[in-house]
Structure formats: structure tokens, C-alpha cells
Amino acid sequence: MWSRLRRAGIVTALALPCSLIVVQSAHAGLGGTPMTPPSDASVSSRTVQPGSGAANAAQGVMHSASSAASSVSASASYTVRETTLGSGTVVREYLAADGSVFGIAWRGPQMPDLNDLLGSYFPQYVAGVKAARAARGGGRGPVAVDQSSLVVRSGGHMGAFSGQAWLPPALPAGVSGSDIQ
């Protein structure tokens, strides 16, 4: 009996760190690496030239993630990675030449997990939401957090949510917050 308990304890001790590694790798977000898409998601990417703005983004040719990443020039472009979740919600991640996420946009029938998307900026977002709601007397409705290091706009209603988040200091040259769509 003691050997079974000891063996179970060893298996648990080994499994816990492994499970934490899996959980950590699934969480990425603003300012970090792109999210790890769920198994039921589809992903595509395109390269956008700054200065051509949303028109280029709307007309961009979809590429596989690997070909888009390899075609990114060090200073002339950024990558938009679009993930369609199983729920139908579309999440766009805006990646700088170094692969870090400087902006995120979402639109769809379900709100994505902002804790995952905003990563280490989530506590700053929560504090900004509390301050904004306190300033307007509470309630529900669209949320706007506009700080020097973080901008988040989120709104919608059941079945139709949308929002954008970006890091103003991390925006590449020629890119503005209005390009995050």
C-alpha cells in the first residue's frame, strides 16, 4: 500500500510541473508572443506595409503563417495574424517585425478571454475599467481605457462583441491605433 501511495505521489509531483508548463505556453498576449490557437481554430496571416493603412489590410492576400512570417521585413511591415475560434469569434493579432504583439482586435458572437489576450496588461485594464466606471457613475456599456501605455476599447451586446487593444509605445512607425481593427 505504501508503495502505491508513494508512486501516486511521485506521479503527481511530476505531472504538476508538466501541467503548469502546458498552461503557461497556452497563455500569450499583448506585448508578448501570439496566442496559441485552440485545436478548433483556424489561423491565417498577412503582411501589411505601414502607411497603406486599413485599405492594404483589407485587401491583403492571405498567406500561411510560416510564409507570412518569413516575408516580414525588419522595418517595412508588420503581420496581422487572424484566428477564427470555434465560437465564430475572430481575433486579429498585430505582430511587429520581432514577433511581439503590439495590437489585438476581436469581433464575434462571444467575448474572447481578455485575461489571455491582454496578458500582463490585464490588471492595468481592470484598474482602468474600474476608474472609468467610477467616473461615470458605474453601470454597463462600452469600455474605453486610454492610457499612455495601454489603450483598450470594448463593447457590444450578446451575440455581437468587438474591441481593440494596443500598446501606443510599441506601434511601429506609420501605424496608428485606428489601424487595429
Contacts in CASP RR format, 6 or more apart in sequence:
PFRMAT RR
TARGET T0000
AUTHOR 0000-0000-0000
METHOD contacts of the structure
MODEL  1
MWSRLRRAGIVTALALPCSLIVVQSAHAGLGGTPMTPPSDASVSSRTVQP
GSGAANAAQGVMHSASSAASSVSASASYTVRETTLGSGTVVREYLAADGS
VFGIAWRGPQMPDLNDLLGSYFPQYVAGVKAARAARGGGRGPVAVDQSSL
VVRSGGHMGAFSGQAWLPPALPAGVSGSDIQ
25 36 0 8 1.000
26 35 0 8 1.000
26 36 0 8 1.000
26 116 0 8 1.000
27 35 0 8 1.000
27 116 0 8 1.000
27 119 0 8 1.000
28 34 0 8 1.000
28 35 0 8 1.000
28 36 0 8 1.000
28 101 0 8 1.000
28 116 0 8 1.000
28 119 0 8 1.000
29 35 0 8 1.000
29 93 0 8 1.000
29 101 0 8 1.000
29 104 0 8 1.000
29 116 0 8 1.000
29 117 0 8 1.000
29 118 0 8 1.000
29 119 0 8 1.000
29 120 0 8 1.000
30 101 0 8 1.000
30 102 0 8 1.000
30 103 0 8 1.000
30 104 0 8 1.000
30 117 0 8 1.000
30 118 0 8 1.000
30 119 0 8 1.000
30 120 0 8 1.000
30 121 0 8 1.000
30 150 0 8 1.000
30 165 0 8 1.000
30 166 0 8 1.000
30 167 0 8 1.000
31 100 0 8 1.000
31 101 0 8 1.000
31 102 0 8 1.000
31 119 0 8 1.000
31 120 0 8 1.000
31 121 0 8 1.000
31 167 0 8 1.000
31 170 0 8 1.000
32 100 0 8 1.000
32 101 0 8 1.000
32 119 0 8 1.000
33 99 0 8 1.000
33 100 0 8 1.000
33 101 0 8 1.000
34 81 0 8 1.000
34 93 0 8 1.000
34 95 0 8 1.000
34 99 0 8 1.000
34 101 0 8 1.000
35 83 0 8 1.000
35 91 0 8 1.000
35 93 0 8 1.000
35 116 0 8 1.000
35 117 0 8 1.000
37 43 0 8 1.000
37 83 0 8 1.000
37 85 0 8 1.000
38 85 0 8 1.000
38 86 0 8 1.000
40 85 0 8 1.000
40 86 0 8 1.000
41 83 0 8 1.000
41 84 0 8 1.000
41 85 0 8 1.000
41 86 0 8 1.000
42 83 0 8 1.000
42 84 0 8 1.000
43 65 0 8 1.000
43 81 0 8 1.000
43 82 0 8 1.000
43 83 0 8 1.000
43 84 0 8 1.000
44 62 0 8 1.000
44 63 0 8 1.000
44 64 0 8 1.000
44 65 0 8 1.000
44 81 0 8 1.000
44 82 0 8 1.000
45 62 0 8 1.000
45 63 0 8 1.000
45 64 0 8 1.000
45 65 0 8 1.000
45 68 0 8 1.000
45 69 0 8 1.000
45 79 0 8 1.000
45 80 0 8 1.000
45 81 0 8 1.000
45 82 0 8 1.000
46 57 0 8 1.000
46 60 0 8 1.000
46 61 0 8 1.000
46 62 0 8 1.000
46 63 0 8 1.000
46 68 0 8 1.000
46 79 0 8 1.000
46 80 0 8 1.000
46 82 0 8 1.000
47 63 0 8 1.000
47 68 0 8 1.000
47 71 0 8 1.000
47 72 0 8 1.000
47 77 0 8 1.000
47 78 0 8 1.000
47 79 0 8 1.000
47 80 0 8 1.000
48 56 0 8 1.000
48 57 0 8 1.000
48 60 0 8 1.000
48 77 0 8 1.000
48 78 0 8 1.000
48 79 0 8 1.000
48 80 0 8 1.000
48 179 0 8 1.000
49 56 0 8 1.000
49 76 0 8 1.000
49 77 0 8 1.000
50 76 0 8 1.000
50 77 0 8 1.000
50 78 0 8 1.000
50 172 0 8 1.000
50 173 0 8 1.000
50 174 0 8 1.000
50 175 0 8 1.000
51 174 0 8 1.000
51 175 0 8 1.000
53 175 0 8 1.000
53 179 0 8 1.000
54 178 0 8 1.000
54 179 0 8 1.000
54 181 0 8 1.000
57 80 0 8 1.000
57 179 0 8 1.000
57 181 0 8 1.000
63 71 0 8 1.000
65 81 0 8 1.000
68 79 0 8 1.000
68 81 0 8 1.000
69 79 0 8 1.000
69 99 0 8 1.000
71 77 0 8 1.000
72 78 0 8 1.000
72 79 0 8 1.000
72 95 0 8 1.000
72 97 0 8 1.000
73 97 0 8 1.000
74 97 0 8 1.000
75 97 0 8 1.000
75 172 0 8 1.000
75 173 0 8 1.000
77 97 0 8 1.000
78 94 0 8 1.000
78 95 0 8 1.000
78 96 0 8 1.000
78 97 0 8 1.000
78 102 0 8 1.000
78 172 0 8 1.000
78 175 0 8 1.000
79 94 0 8 1.000
79 95 0 8 1.000
79 99 0 8 1.000
80 92 0 8 1.000
80 93 0 8 1.000
80 94 0 8 1.000
80 95 0 8 1.000
81 92 0 8 1.000
81 93 0 8 1.000
81 94 0 8 1.000
81 95 0 8 1.000
82 90 0 8 1.000
82 91 0 8 1.000
82 92 0 8 1.000
82 93 0 8 1.000
83 90 0 8 1.000
83 91 0 8 1.000
83 92 0 8 1.000
83 93 0 8 1.000
84 90 0 8 1.000
85 91 0 8 1.000
85 110 0 8 1.000
85 112 0 8 1.000
87 108 0 8 1.000
87 109 0 8 1.000
87 110 0 8 1.000
88 108 0 8 1.000
88 109 0 8 1.000
88 110 0 8 1.000
89 106 0 8 1.000
89 107 0 8 1.000
89 108 0 8 1.000
89 109 0 8 1.000
89 110 0 8 1.000
89 111 0 8 1.000
89 112 0 8 1.000
89 161 0 8 1.000
90 106 0 8 1.000
90 107 0 8 1.000
90 108 0 8 1.000
91 104 0 8 1.000
91 105 0 8 1.000
91 106 0 8 1.000
91 112 0 8 1.000
91 117 0 8 1.000
92 104 0 8 1.000
92 105 0 8 1.000
92 106 0 8 1.000
92 180 0 8 1.000
92 181 0 8 1.000
93 101 0 8 1.000
93 103 0 8 1.000
93 104 0 8 1.000
94 101 0 8 1.000
94 102 0 8 1.000
94 103 0 8 1.000
94 104 0 8 1.000
94 105 0 8 1.000
94 166 0 8 1.000
94 175 0 8 1.000
94 179 0 8 1.000
94 180 0 8 1.000
95 101 0 8 1.000
95 102 0 8 1.000
96 102 0 8 1.000
96 170 0 8 1.000
96 172 0 8 1.000
97 172 0 8 1.000
100 170 0 8 1.000
102 166 0 8 1.000
102 167 0 8 1.000
102 170 0 8 1.000
102 171 0 8 1.000
102 172 0 8 1.000
102 175 0 8 1.000
103 164 0 8 1.000
103 165 0 8 1.000
103 166 0 8 1.000
103 167 0 8 1.000
103 170 0 8 1.000
103 180 0 8 1.000
104 117 0 8 1.000
104 118 0 8 1.000
104 164 0 8 1.000
104 165 0 8 1.000
104 166 0 8 1.000
104 180 0 8 1.000
105 162 0 8 1.000
105 163 0 8 1.000
105 164 0 8 1.000
105 165 0 8 1.000
105 180 0 8 1.000
105 181 0 8 1.000
106 112 0 8 1.000
106 117 0 8 1.000
106 161 0 8 1.000
106 162 0 8 1.000
106 163 0 8 1.000
106 164 0 8 1.000
107 161 0 8 1.000
107 162 0 8 1.000
107 163 0 8 1.000
108 159 0 8 1.000
108 160 0 8 1.000
108 161 0 8 1.000
108 162 0 8 1.000
109 159 0 8 1.000
109 160 0 8 1.000
109 161 0 8 1.000
110 159 0 8 1.000
110 161 0 8 1.000
111 154 0 8 1.000
111 161 0 8 1.000
114 122 0 8 1.000
114 125 0 8 1.000
114 154 0 8 1.000
115 122 0 8 1.000
117 165 0 8 1.000
118 125 0 8 1.000
118 152 0 8 1.000
118 165 0 8 1.000
121 150 0 8 1.000
121 165 0 8 1.000
121 167 0 8 1.000
124 145 0 8 1.000
124 147 0 8 1.000
124 149 0 8 1.000
124 150 0 8 1.000
125 145 0 8 1.000
125 150 0 8 1.000
125 152 0 8 1.000
125 165 0 8 1.000
128 145 0 8 1.000
128 147 0 8 1.000
129 143 0 8 1.000
129 145 0 8 1.000
132 143 0 8 1.000
132 144 0 8 1.000
132 145 0 8 1.000
133 139 0 8 1.000
141 155 0 8 1.000
141 156 0 8 1.000
142 153 0 8 1.000
142 154 0 8 1.000
142 155 0 8 1.000
142 156 0 8 1.000
143 152 0 8 1.000
143 153 0 8 1.000
143 154 0 8 1.000
143 155 0 8 1.000
144 152 0 8 1.000
144 153 0 8 1.000
145 151 0 8 1.000
145 152 0 8 1.000
145 153 0 8 1.000
148 168 0 8 1.000
148 169 0 8 1.000
149 167 0 8 1.000
149 168 0 8 1.000
149 169 0 8 1.000
150 165 0 8 1.000
150 166 0 8 1.000
150 167 0 8 1.000
150 168 0 8 1.000
151 164 0 8 1.000
151 165 0 8 1.000
151 166 0 8 1.000
151 167 0 8 1.000
151 168 0 8 1.000
151 177 0 8 1.000
152 163 0 8 1.000
152 164 0 8 1.000
152 165 0 8 1.000
153 163 0 8 1.000
153 164 0 8 1.000
153 165 0 8 1.000
154 161 0 8 1.000
154 162 0 8 1.000
154 163 0 8 1.000
154 164 0 8 1.000
154 165 0 8 1.000
155 161 0 8 1.000
155 162 0 8 1.000
155 163 0 8 1.000
156 162 0 8 1.000
164 177 0 8 1.000
164 180 0 8 1.000
164 181 0 8 1.000
165 180 0 8 1.000
166 177 0 8 1.000
166 180 0 8 1.000
168 177 0 8 1.000
171 177 0 8 1.000
END
